[in-house]
Amino acid sequence: MKKLKLSLITLGIFLPSVVFAEYLSGTGGIIKGIGNNIIGPLIPIVFALALLFFFWGVAQYIRTSGDAKQEGRMIMVWGVVALFVMSSIWGLVKFIGSDFLGIKESDNTTIKIPNIQK
């Protein structure tokens, strides 16, 4: 039963890459397919979870008093820290990709990997 669950989860994760087979042309295509189909949708979900965590702390802070109020404050602080770290990393990745590597979001060109010629 465990193997069946694991195989169904694996199939569910990689099925979009198989359906959109044009992404599977070589190693770069597989990485691009995983990035577009798996990691891309996860980023807004993680941001939404961090925001929900922050608002949960706000609600707990407003609703309670005493020690639980301090716990709500800590939840709010960690929610803000999580949102700051995620948005900073996202901004750095976009900055490095666009300014240093010349990659634009709508740019479908491949990056030439430097190699040593003999």
N, CA, C and O atoms as a Tinker XYZ file with bonds, in Angstrom:
   472  protein
     1  N      0.816000   -1.193000    0.000000    73     2
     2  CA     0.000000    0.000000    0.000000    64     1     3
     3  C      0.869000    1.269000    0.000000    63     2     4     5
     4  O      0.550000    2.260000   -0.658000    81     3
     5  N      2.002000    1.208000    0.776000    73     3     6
     6  CA     2.897000    2.354000    0.809000    64     5     7
     7  C      3.527000    2.615000   -0.550000    63     6     8     9
     8  O      3.676000    3.763000   -0.967000    81     7
     9  N      3.899000    1.531000   -1.242000    73     7    10
    10  CA     4.513000    1.687000   -2.559000    64     9    11
    11  C      3.521000    2.273000   -3.560000    63    10    12    13
    12  O      3.895000    3.059000   -4.431000    81    11
    13  N      2.258000    1.885000   -3.428000    73    11    14
    14  CA     1.231000    2.420000   -4.315000    64    13    15
    15  C      1.048000    3.914000   -4.082000    63    14    16    17
    16  O      0.950000    4.683000   -5.038000    81    15
    17  N      1.003000    4.328000   -2.823000    73    15    18
    18  CA     0.861000    5.750000   -2.514000    64    17    19
    19  C      2.057000    6.540000   -3.038000    63    18    20    21
    20  O      1.901000    7.601000   -3.642000    81    19
    21  N      3.258000    6.000000   -2.794000    73    19    22
    22  CA     4.458000    6.682000   -3.251000    64    21    23
    23  C      4.508000    6.792000   -4.775000    63    22    24    25
    24  O      4.907000    7.824000   -5.314000    81    23
    25  N      4.104000    5.734000   -5.459000    73    23    26
    26  CA     4.126000    5.789000   -6.923000    64    25    27
    27  C      3.065000    6.747000   -7.460000    63    26    28    29
    28  O      3.303000    7.425000   -8.460000    81    27
    29  N      1.904000    6.816000   -6.819000    73    27    30
    30  CA     0.877000    7.764000   -7.259000    64    29    31
    31  C      1.305000    9.206000   -7.013000    63    30    32    33
    32  O      1.051000   10.078000   -7.843000    81    31
    33  N      1.949000    9.461000   -5.886000    73    31    34
    34  CA     2.440000   10.812000   -5.615000    64    33    35
    35  C      3.522000   11.195000   -6.626000    63    34    36    37
    36  O      3.512000   12.304000   -7.159000    81    35
    37  N      4.442000   10.285000   -6.885000    73    35    38
    38  CA     5.497000   10.550000   -7.865000    64    37    39
    39  C      4.916000   10.780000   -9.254000    63    38    40    41
    40  O      5.351000   11.678000   -9.975000    81    39
    41  N      3.945000    9.978000   -9.620000    73    39    42
    42  CA     3.293000   10.156000  -10.920000    64    41    43
    43  C      2.581000   11.490000  -10.986000    63    42    44    45
    44  O      2.640000   12.169000  -12.011000    81    43
    45  N      1.910000   11.881000   -9.914000    73    43    46
    46  CA     1.218000   13.161000   -9.884000    64    45    47
    47  C      2.154000   14.344000   -9.988000    63    46    48    49
    48  O      1.812000   15.370000  -10.576000    81    47
    49  N      3.346000   14.198000   -9.412000    73    47    50
    50  CA     4.313000   15.295000   -9.464000    64    49    51
    51  C      4.926000   15.424000  -10.851000    63    50    52    53
    52  O      5.068000   16.533000  -11.367000    81    51
    53  N      5.293000   14.289000  -11.462000    73    51    54
    54  CA     6.005000   14.348000  -12.732000    64    53    55
    55  C      5.112000   14.214000  -13.956000    63    54    56    57
    56  O      5.610000   14.301000  -15.078000    81    55
    57  N      3.816000   14.007000  -13.780000    73    55    58
    58  CA     2.924000   13.878000  -14.925000    64    57    59
    59  C      2.876000   15.141000  -15.787000    63    58    60    61
    60  O      2.868000   15.025000  -17.013000    81    59
    61  N      2.844000   16.350000  -15.197000    73    59    62
    62  CA     2.861000   17.532000  -16.073000    64    61    63
    63  C      4.108000   17.599000  -16.965000    63    62    64    65
    64  O      4.025000   18.076000  -18.097000    81    63
    65  N      5.248000   17.133000  -16.475000    73    63    66
    66  CA     6.460000   17.144000  -17.299000    64    65    67
    67  C      6.341000   16.171000  -18.461000    63    66    68    69
    68  O      6.880000   16.421000  -19.539000    81    67
    69  N      5.643000   15.070000  -18.252000    73    67    70
    70  CA     5.462000   14.091000  -19.315000    64    69    71
    71  C      4.452000   14.603000  -20.336000    63    70    72    73
    72  O      4.637000   14.431000  -21.541000    81    71
    73  N      3.386000   15.230000  -19.851000    73    71    74
    74  CA     2.359000   15.735000  -20.760000    64    73    75
    75  C      2.924000   16.844000  -21.637000    63    74    76    77
    76  O      2.678000   16.873000  -22.842000    81    75
    77  N      3.680000   17.756000  -21.031000    73    75    78
    78  CA     4.305000   18.822000  -21.806000    64    77    79
    79  C      5.694000   18.352000  -22.224000    63    78    80    81
    80  O      6.700000   18.833000  -21.704000    81    79
    81  N      5.744000   17.434000  -23.143000    73    79    82
    82  CA     6.983000   16.731000  -23.488000    64    81    83
    83  C      8.012000   17.626000  -24.178000    63    82    84    85
    84  O      9.174000   17.235000  -24.288000    81    83
    85  N      7.629000   18.798000  -24.639000    73    83    86
    86  CA     8.628000   19.641000  -25.288000    64    85    87
    87  C      9.664000   20.137000  -24.293000    63    86    88    89
    88  O     10.757000   20.538000  -24.690000    81    87
    89  N      9.338000   20.117000  -23.010000    73    87    90
    90  CA    10.321000   20.516000  -22.004000    64    89    91
    91  C     11.358000   19.428000  -21.755000    63    90    92    93
    92  O     12.398000   19.700000  -21.155000    81    91
    93  N     11.103000   18.229000  -22.191000    73    91    94
    94  CA    11.968000   17.118000  -21.851000    64    93    95
    95  C     13.082000   16.880000  -22.867000    63    94    96    97
    96  O     13.608000   15.770000  -22.950000    81    95
    97  N     13.442000   17.875000  -23.621000    73    95    98
    98  CA    14.523000   17.702000  -24.594000    64    97    99
    99  C     15.851000   18.002000  -23.930000    63    98   100   101
   100  O     16.303000   19.147000  -23.930000    81    99
   101  N     16.467000   17.000000  -23.375000    73    99   102
   102  CA    17.764000   17.153000  -22.724000    64   101   103
   103  C     17.643000   17.496000  -21.251000    63   102   104   105
   104  O     16.546000   17.681000  -20.723000    81   103
   105  N     18.792000   17.577000  -20.603000    73   103   106
   106  CA    18.828000   17.849000  -19.171000    64   105   107
   107  C     18.295000   19.233000  -18.847000    63   106   108   109
   108  O     17.571000   19.397000  -17.865000    81   107
   109  N     18.630000   20.218000  -19.639000    73   107   110
   110  CA    18.129000   21.569000  -19.408000    64   109   111
   111  C     16.623000   21.632000  -19.488000    63   110   112   113
   112  O     15.990000   22.380000  -18.744000    81   111
   113  N     16.042000   20.853000  -20.385000    73   111   114
   114  CA    14.589000   20.817000  -20.512000    64   113   115
   115  C     13.929000   20.191000  -19.310000    63   114   116   117
   116  O     12.858000   20.632000  -18.894000    81   115
   117  N     14.547000   19.169000  -18.739000    73   115   118
   118  CA    13.984000   18.530000  -17.546000    64   117   119
   119  C     14.028000   19.499000  -16.377000    63   118   120   121
   120  O     13.058000   19.612000  -15.627000    81   119
   121  N     15.143000   20.199000  -16.216000    73   119   122
   122  CA    15.256000   21.166000  -15.125000    64   121   123
   123  C     14.262000   22.297000  -15.313000    63   122   124   125
   124  O     13.648000   22.755000  -14.350000    81   123
   125  N     14.102000   22.748000  -16.546000    73   123   126
   126  CA    13.146000   23.819000  -16.830000    64   125   127
   127  C     11.722000   23.338000  -16.562000    63   126   128   129
   128  O     10.905000   24.090000  -16.031000    81   127
   129  N     11.421000   22.097000  -16.923000    73   127   130
   130  CA    10.091000   21.549000  -16.668000    64   129   131
   131  C      9.798000   21.426000  -15.181000    63   130   132   133
   132  O      8.688000   21.728000  -14.742000    81   131
   133  N     10.782000   20.985000  -14.400000    73   131   134
   134  CA    10.592000   20.883000  -12.952000    64   133   135
   135  C     10.423000   22.269000  -12.349000    63   134   136   137
   136  O      9.580000   22.469000  -11.474000    81   135
   137  N     11.216000   23.224000  -12.811000    73   135   138
   138  CA    11.109000   24.590000  -12.303000    64   137   139
   139  C      9.771000   25.220000  -12.616000    63   138   140   141
   140  O      9.183000   25.890000  -11.767000    81   139
   141  N      9.283000   25.013000  -13.826000    73   139   142
   142  CA     8.011000   25.617000  -14.228000    64   141   143
   143  C      6.808000   24.908000  -13.638000    63   142   144   145
   144  O      5.824000   25.556000  -13.284000    81   143
   145  N      6.867000   23.594000  -13.525000    73   143   146
   146  CA     5.688000   22.831000  -13.131000    64   145   147
   147  C      5.609000   22.523000  -11.645000    63   146   148   149
   148  O      4.516000   22.296000  -11.128000    81   147
   149  N      6.731000   22.508000  -10.947000    73   147   150
   150  CA     6.710000   22.135000   -9.535000    64   149   151
   151  C      7.092000   23.310000   -8.647000    63   150   152   153
   152  O      6.334000   23.683000   -7.751000    81   151
   153  N      8.248000   23.890000   -8.884000    73   151   154
   154  CA     8.734000   24.948000   -8.004000    64   153   155
   155  C      7.964000   26.242000   -8.216000    63   154   156   157
   156  O      7.680000   26.955000   -7.253000    81   155
   157  N      7.626000   26.553000   -9.447000    73   155   158
   158  CA     6.885000   27.779000   -9.744000    64   157   159
   159  C      5.583000   27.916000   -8.963000    63   158   160   161
   160  O      5.354000   28.961000   -8.356000    81   159
   161  N      4.721000   26.899000   -8.956000    73   159   162
   162  CA     3.489000   27.009000   -8.174000    64   161   163
   163  C      3.706000   26.958000   -6.658000    63   162   164   165
   164  O      2.842000   27.415000   -5.909000    81   163
   165  N      4.819000   26.424000   -6.191000    73   163   166
   166  CA     5.059000   26.336000   -4.750000    64   165   167
   167  C      5.405000   27.686000   -4.125000    63   166   168   169
   168  O      5.126000   27.907000   -2.947000    81   167
   169  N      5.999000   28.578000   -4.886000    73   167   170
   170  CA     6.442000   29.861000   -4.339000    64   169   171
   171  C      5.268000   30.684000   -3.817000    63   170   172   173
   172  O      5.340000   31.144000   -2.677000    81   171
   173  N      4.187000   30.901000   -4.579000    73   171   174
   174  CA     3.059000   31.650000   -4.012000    64   173   175
   175  C      2.397000   30.939000   -2.833000    63   174   176   177
   176  O      1.879000   31.590000   -1.926000    81   175
   177  N      2.413000   29.606000   -2.843000    73   175   178
   178  CA     1.815000   28.861000   -1.729000    64   177   179
   179  C      2.609000   29.099000   -0.457000    63   178   180   181
   180  O      2.019000   29.293000    0.607000    81   179
   181  N      3.936000   29.089000   -0.542000    73   179   182
   182  CA     4.773000   29.316000    0.639000    64   181   183
   183  C      4.614000   30.750000    1.137000    63   182   184   185
   184  O      4.558000   30.973000    2.346000    81   183
   185  N      4.540000   31.725000    0.232000    73   183   186
   186  CA     4.285000   33.105000    0.633000    64   185   187
   187  C      2.934000   33.224000    1.338000    63   186   188   189
   188  O      2.823000   33.900000    2.361000    81   187
   189  N      1.919000   32.573000    0.798000    73   187   190
   190  CA     0.592000   32.622000    1.409000    64   189   191
   191  C      0.587000   31.972000    2.790000    63   190   192   193
   192  O     -0.086000   32.458000    3.699000    81   191
   193  N      1.323000   30.892000    2.955000    73   191   194
   194  CA     1.404000   30.245000    4.272000    64   193   195
   195  C      2.095000   31.144000    5.289000    63   194   196   197
   196  O      1.669000   31.208000    6.443000    81   195
   197  N      3.151000   31.837000    4.884000    73   195   198
   198  CA     3.838000   32.760000    5.798000    64   197   199
   199  C      2.924000   33.916000    6.183000    63   198   200   201
   200  O      2.908000   34.338000    7.340000    81   199
   201  N      2.167000   34.428000    5.223000    73   199   202
   202  CA     1.224000   35.507000    5.515000    64   201   203
   203  C      0.110000   35.022000    6.435000    63   202   204   205
   204  O     -0.299000   35.738000    7.349000    81   203
   205  N     -0.377000   33.819000    6.198000    73   203   206
   206  CA    -1.400000   33.229000    7.062000    64   205   207
   207  C     -0.855000   33.022000    8.474000    63   206   208   209
   208  O     -1.568000   33.249000    9.452000    81   207
   209  N      0.407000   32.592000    8.589000    73   207   210
   210  CA     1.053000   32.430000    9.886000    64   209   211
   211  C      1.115000   33.760000   10.626000    63   210   212   213
   212  O      0.861000   33.813000   11.830000    81   211
   213  N      1.450000   34.833000    9.916000    73   211   214
   214  CA     1.499000   36.161000   10.527000    64   213   215
   215  C      0.119000   36.577000   11.028000    63   214   216   217
   216  O     -0.017000   37.038000   12.161000    81   215
   217  N     -0.894000   36.420000   10.197000    73   215   218
   218  CA    -2.245000   36.820000   10.611000    64   217   219
   219  C     -2.786000   35.953000   11.743000    63   218   220   221
   220  O     -3.575000   36.423000   12.563000    81   219
   221  N     -2.367000   34.695000   11.793000    73   219   222
   222  CA    -2.737000   33.846000   12.916000    64   221   223
   223  C     -2.142000   34.404000   14.209000    63   222   224   225
   224  O     -2.805000   34.404000   15.247000    81   223
   225  N     -0.902000   34.878000   14.152000    73   223   226
   226  CA    -0.278000   35.510000   15.311000    64   225   227
   227  C     -0.997000   36.785000   15.716000    63   226   228   229
   228  O     -1.160000   37.057000   16.905000    81   227
   229  N     -1.434000   37.580000   14.718000    73   227   230
   230  CA    -2.191000   38.801000   15.015000    64   229   231
   231  C     -3.493000   38.450000   15.726000    63   230   232   233
   232  O     -3.851000   39.078000   16.723000    81   231
   233  N     -4.195000   37.454000   15.215000    73   231   234
   234  CA    -5.463000   37.048000   15.838000    64   233   235
   235  C     -5.231000   36.526000   17.254000    63   234   236   237
   236  O     -6.007000   36.822000   18.162000    81   235
   237  N     -4.177000   35.759000   17.439000    73   235   238
   238  CA    -3.875000   35.230000   18.765000    64   237   239
   239  C     -3.478000   36.364000   19.718000    63   238   240   241
   240  O     -3.816000   36.323000   20.901000    81   239
   241  N     -2.781000   37.352000   19.222000    73   239   242
   242  CA    -2.375000   38.486000   20.040000    64   241   243
   243  C     -3.593000   39.304000   20.481000    63   242   244   245
   244  O     -3.667000   39.731000   21.633000    81   243
   245  N     -4.538000   39.521000   19.577000    73   243   246
   246  CA    -5.726000   40.309000   19.894000    64   245   247
   247  C     -6.675000   39.541000   20.814000    63   246   248   249
   248  O     -7.275000   40.120000   21.719000    81   247
   249  N     -6.804000   38.247000   20.580000    73   247   250
   250  CA    -7.796000   37.435000   21.278000    64   249   251
   251  C     -7.425000   37.121000   22.723000    63   250   252   253
   252  O     -8.313000   36.999000   23.567000    81   251
   253  N     -6.148000   36.989000   23.027000    73   251   254
   254  CA    -5.735000   36.505000   24.338000    64   253   255
   255  C     -5.040000   37.591000   25.150000    63   254   256   257
   256  O     -4.825000   38.708000   24.680000    81   255
   257  N     -4.696000   37.228000   26.379000    73   255   258
   258  CA    -3.947000   38.136000   27.239000    64   257   259
   259  C     -2.915000   37.327000   28.019000    63   258   260   261
   260  O     -3.001000   36.101000   28.085000    81   259
   261  N     -1.944000   38.014000   28.608000    73   259   262
   262  CA    -0.943000   37.344000   29.432000    64   261   263
   263  C      0.143000   36.675000   28.603000    63   262   264   265
   264  O      0.666000   37.258000   27.654000    81   263
   265  N      0.478000   35.426000   28.980000    73   263   266
   266  CA     1.555000   34.703000   28.305000    64   265   267
   267  C      1.201000   34.359000   26.858000    63   266   268   269
   268  O      2.072000   34.345000   25.987000    81   267
   269  N     -0.073000   34.084000   26.608000    73   267   270
   270  CA    -0.491000   33.763000   25.244000    64   269   271
   271  C     -0.330000   34.979000   24.333000    63   270   272   273
   272  O     -0.101000   34.831000   23.133000    81   271
   273  N     -0.450000   36.186000   24.902000    73   271   274
   274  CA    -0.246000   37.401000   24.117000    64   273   275
   275  C      1.218000   37.478000   23.650000    63   274   276   277
   276  O      1.498000   37.881000   22.521000    81   275
   277  N      2.129000   37.091000   24.524000    73   275   278
   278  CA     3.548000   37.070000   24.158000    64   277   279
   279  C      3.810000   36.036000   23.066000    63   278   280   281
   280  O      4.622000   36.266000   22.170000    81   279
   281  N      3.122000   34.901000   23.143000    73   279   282
   282  CA     3.263000   33.875000   22.101000    64   281   283
   283  C      2.756000   34.396000   20.757000    63   282   284   285
   284  O      3.376000   34.148000   19.722000    81   283
   285  N      1.637000   35.115000   20.767000    73   283   286
   286  CA     1.117000   35.715000   19.540000    64   285   287
   287  C      2.080000   36.732000   18.957000    63   286   288   289
   288  O      2.226000   36.834000   17.739000    81   287
   289  N      2.734000   37.484000   19.830000    73   287   290
   290  CA     3.716000   38.461000   19.367000    64   289   291
   291  C      4.894000   37.761000   18.689000    63   290   292   293
   292  O      5.373000   38.216000   17.650000    81   291
   293  N      5.358000   36.663000   19.270000    73   291   294
   294  CA     6.476000   35.926000   18.679000    64   293   295
   295  C      6.082000   35.316000   17.325000    63   294   296   297
   296  O      6.891000   35.282000   16.398000    81   295
   297  N      4.850000   34.842000   17.221000    73   295   298
   298  CA     4.379000   34.299000   15.945000    64   297   299
   299  C      4.364000   35.396000   14.885000    63   298   300   301
   300  O      4.747000   35.165000   13.738000    81   299
   301  N      3.915000   36.600000   15.278000    73   299   302
   302  CA     3.906000   37.713000   14.329000    64   301   303
   303  C      5.326000   38.064000   13.896000    63   302   304   305
   304  O      5.577000   38.306000   12.715000    81   303
   305  N      6.252000   38.090000   14.852000    73   303   306
   306  CA     7.640000   38.437000   14.522000    64   305   307
   307  C      8.213000   37.415000   13.555000    63   306   308   309
   308  O      8.840000   37.790000   12.564000    81   307
   309  N      8.010000   36.124000   13.824000    73   307   310
   310  CA     8.559000   35.097000   12.935000    64   309   311
   311  C      7.864000   35.098000   11.575000    63   310   312   313
   312  O      8.482000   34.768000   10.563000    81   311
   313  N      6.584000   35.465000   11.547000    73   311   314
   314  CA     5.899000   35.593000   10.257000    64   313   315
   315  C      6.486000   36.711000    9.416000    63   314   316   317
   316  O      6.667000   36.560000    8.208000    81   315
   317  N      6.785000   37.847000   10.066000    73   315   318
   318  CA     7.389000   38.977000    9.350000    64   317   319
   319  C      8.807000   38.613000    8.898000    63   318   320   321
   320  O      9.214000   38.957000    7.788000    81   319
   321  N      9.553000   37.918000    9.755000    73   319   322
   322  CA    10.910000   37.496000    9.384000    64   321   323
   323  C     10.852000   36.552000    8.176000    63   322   324   325
   324  O     11.645000   36.685000    7.245000    81   323
   325  N      9.920000   35.606000    8.194000    73   323   326
   326  CA     9.792000   34.663000    7.075000    64   325   327
   327  C      9.435000   35.397000    5.783000    63   326   328   329
   328  O     10.020000   35.119000    4.736000    81   327
   329  N      8.492000   36.322000    5.845000    73   327   330
   330  CA     8.122000   37.083000    4.649000    64   329   331
   331  C      9.294000   37.927000    4.144000    63   330   332   333
   332  O      9.517000   38.020000    2.937000    81   331
   333  N     10.045000   38.542000    5.066000    73   331   334
   334  CA    11.188000   39.354000    4.668000    64   333   335
   335  C     12.267000   38.510000    4.004000    63   334   336   337
   336  O     12.808000   38.887000    2.964000    81   335
   337  N     12.576000   37.373000    4.606000    73   335   338
   338  CA    13.629000   36.518000    4.049000    64   337   339
   339  C     13.222000   35.999000    2.675000    63   338   340   341
   340  O     14.026000   36.020000    1.742000    81   339
   341  N     11.977000   35.532000    2.541000    73   339   342
   342  CA    11.543000   34.994000    1.250000    64   341   343
   343  C     11.523000   36.067000    0.169000    63   342   344   345
   344  O     11.967000   35.823000   -0.953000    81   343
   345  N     11.008000   37.261000    0.498000    73   343   346
   346  CA    10.968000   38.310000   -0.523000    64   345   347
   347  C     12.367000   38.821000   -0.853000    63   346   348   349
   348  O     12.630000   39.199000   -1.995000    81   347
   349  N     13.270000   38.839000    0.133000    73   347   350
   350  CA    14.650000   39.254000   -0.140000    64   349   351
   351  C     15.350000   38.272000   -1.063000    63   350   352   353
   352  O     16.022000   38.672000   -2.014000    81   351
   353  N     15.193000   36.995000   -0.783000    73   351   354
   354  CA    15.813000   35.983000   -1.643000    64   353   355
   355  C     15.219000   36.051000   -3.046000    63   354   356   357
   356  O     15.947000   35.973000   -4.035000    81   355
   357  N     13.902000   36.197000   -3.133000    73   355   358
   358  CA    13.240000   36.307000   -4.439000    64   357   359
   359  C     13.765000   37.522000   -5.205000    63   358   360   361
   360  O     14.029000   37.434000   -6.404000    81   359
   361  N     13.917000   38.660000   -4.511000    73   359   362
   362  CA    14.441000   39.858000   -5.153000    64   361   363
   363  C     15.879000   39.697000   -5.603000    63   362   364   365
   364  O     16.244000   40.144000   -6.690000    81   363
   365  N     16.709000   39.055000   -4.769000    73   363   366
   366  CA    18.105000   38.830000   -5.153000    64   365   367
   367  C     18.211000   37.907000   -6.362000    63   366   368   369
   368  O     19.025000   38.142000   -7.254000    81   367
   369  N     17.401000   36.871000   -6.393000    73   367   370
   370  CA    17.429000   35.960000   -7.539000    64   369   371
   371  C     17.021000   36.693000   -8.807000    63   370   372   373
   372  O     17.657000   36.528000   -9.848000    81   371
   373  N     15.969000   37.501000   -8.733000    73   371   374
   374  CA    15.536000   38.268000   -9.910000    64   373   375
   375  C     16.597000   39.287000  -10.329000    63   374   376   377
   376  O     16.856000   39.462000  -11.519000    81   375
   377  N     17.211000   39.961000   -9.347000    73   375   378
   378  CA    18.238000   40.961000   -9.645000    64   377   379
   379  C     19.454000   40.325000  -10.311000    63   378   380   381
   380  O     19.939000   40.815000  -11.330000    81   379
   381  N     19.938000   39.239000   -9.732000    73   379   382
   382  CA    21.106000   38.567000  -10.304000    64   381   383
   383  C     20.784000   38.016000  -11.686000    63   382   384   385
   384  O     21.602000   38.105000  -12.602000    81   383
   385  N     19.587000   37.444000  -11.836000    73   383   386
   386  CA    19.215000   36.887000  -13.134000    64   385   387
   387  C     19.071000   37.933000  -14.211000    63   386   388   389
   388  O     19.468000   37.706000  -15.354000    81   387
   389  N     18.506000   39.082000  -13.866000    73   387   390
   390  CA    18.263000   40.084000  -14.903000    64   389   391
   391  C     19.469000   40.984000  -15.155000    63   390   392   393
   392  O     19.783000   41.269000  -16.310000    81   391
   393  N     20.148000   41.434000  -14.110000    73   391   394
   394  CA    21.240000   42.383000  -14.304000    64   393   395
   395  C     22.576000   41.722000  -14.611000    63   394   396   397
   396  O     23.315000   42.206000  -15.468000    81   395
   397  N     22.900000   40.636000  -13.935000    73   395   398
   398  CA    24.203000   40.020000  -14.153000    64   397   399
   399  C     24.181000   38.989000  -15.270000    63   398   400   401
   400  O     25.134000   38.895000  -16.044000    81   399
   401  N     23.117000   38.223000  -15.363000    73   399   402
   402  CA    23.067000   37.176000  -16.372000    64   401   403
   403  C     22.265000   37.578000  -17.603000    63   402   404   405
   404  O     22.333000   36.896000  -18.626000    81   403
   405  N     21.516000   38.658000  -17.528000    73   403   406
   406  CA    20.744000   39.127000  -18.670000    64   405   407
   407  C     19.519000   38.277000  -18.974000    63   406   408   409
   408  O     19.071000   38.231000  -20.120000    81   407
   409  N     18.969000   37.603000  -17.963000    73   407   410
   410  CA    17.797000   36.764000  -18.164000    64   409   411
   411  C     16.546000   37.582000  -17.848000    63   410   412   413
   412  O     16.446000   38.196000  -16.785000    81   411
   413  N     15.607000   37.584000  -18.771000    73   411   414
   414  CA    14.323000   38.241000  -18.535000    64   413   415
   415  C     13.272000   37.162000  -18.352000    63   414   416   417
   416  O     13.462000   36.024000  -18.779000    81   415
   417  N     12.160000   37.518000  -17.716000    73   415   418
   418  CA    11.119000   36.508000  -17.465000    64   417   419
   419  C     10.528000   35.969000  -18.750000    63   418   420   421
   420  O     10.176000   34.791000  -18.820000    81   419
   421  N     10.413000   36.802000  -19.761000    73   419   422
   422  CA     9.844000   36.349000  -21.024000    64   421   423
   423  C     10.907000   35.857000  -21.992000    63   422   424   425
   424  O     10.599000   35.508000  -23.131000    81   423
   425  N     12.149000   35.827000  -21.545000    73   423   426
   426  CA    13.262000   35.423000  -22.396000    64   425   427
   427  C     13.350000   33.896000  -22.432000    63   426   428   429
   428  O     13.527000   33.261000  -21.392000    81   427
   429  N     13.228000   33.316000  -23.600000    73   427   430
   430  CA    13.267000   31.862000  -23.739000    64   429   431
   431  C     14.596000   31.375000  -24.300000    63   430   432   433
   432  O     14.690000   30.247000  -24.785000    81   431
   433  N     15.617000   32.212000  -24.238000    73   431   434
   434  CA    16.908000   31.803000  -24.764000    64   433   435
   435  C     17.646000   30.965000  -23.745000    63   434   436   437
   436  O     17.357000   31.025000  -22.550000    81   435
   437  N     18.589000   30.194000  -24.213000    73   435   438
   438  CA    19.392000   29.374000  -23.318000    64   437   439
   439  C     20.660000   30.131000  -22.942000    63   438   440   441
   440  O     21.130000   30.990000  -23.689000    81   439
   441  N     21.197000   29.805000  -21.794000    73   439   442
   442  CA    22.434000   30.424000  -21.323000    64   441   443
   443  C     23.594000   29.574000  -21.796000    63   442   444   445
   444  O     23.591000   28.356000  -21.615000    81   443
   445  N     24.583000   30.205000  -22.399000    73   443   446
   446  CA    25.753000   29.472000  -22.857000    64   445   447
   447  C     26.655000   29.208000  -21.668000    63   446   448   449
   448  O     27.044000   30.134000  -20.956000    81   447
   449  N     26.983000   27.963000  -21.456000    73   447   450
   450  CA    27.870000   27.570000  -20.370000    64   449   451
   451  C     29.293000   27.634000  -20.876000    63   450   452   453
   452  O     29.620000   27.002000  -21.880000    81   451
   453  N     30.162000   28.400000  -20.188000    73   451   454
   454  CA    31.539000   28.479000  -20.650000    64   453   455
   455  C     32.262000   27.146000  -20.491000    63   454   456   457
   456  O     32.032000   26.409000  -19.532000    81   455
   457  N     33.129000   26.853000  -21.437000    73   455   458
   458  CA    33.915000   25.636000  -21.346000    64   457   459
   459  C     35.350000   25.924000  -21.741000    63   458   460   461
   460  O     35.644000   26.952000  -22.352000    81   459
   461  N     36.223000   25.025000  -21.394000    73   459   462
   462  CA    37.643000   25.169000  -21.702000    64   461   463
   463  C     37.919000   24.468000  -23.033000    63   462   464   465
   464  O     37.627000   23.284000  -23.198000    81   463
   465  N     38.481000   25.215000  -23.972000    73   463   466
   466  CA    38.803000   24.638000  -25.266000    64   465   467
   467  C     40.241000   24.153000  -25.235000    63   466   468   469
   468  O     41.127000   24.820000  -24.702000    81   467
   469  N     40.456000   22.989000  -25.810000    73   467   470
   470  CA    41.797000   22.398000  -25.825000    64   469   471
   471  C     42.574000   22.853000  -27.026000    63   470   472
   472  O     43.726000   22.456000  -27.203000    81   471
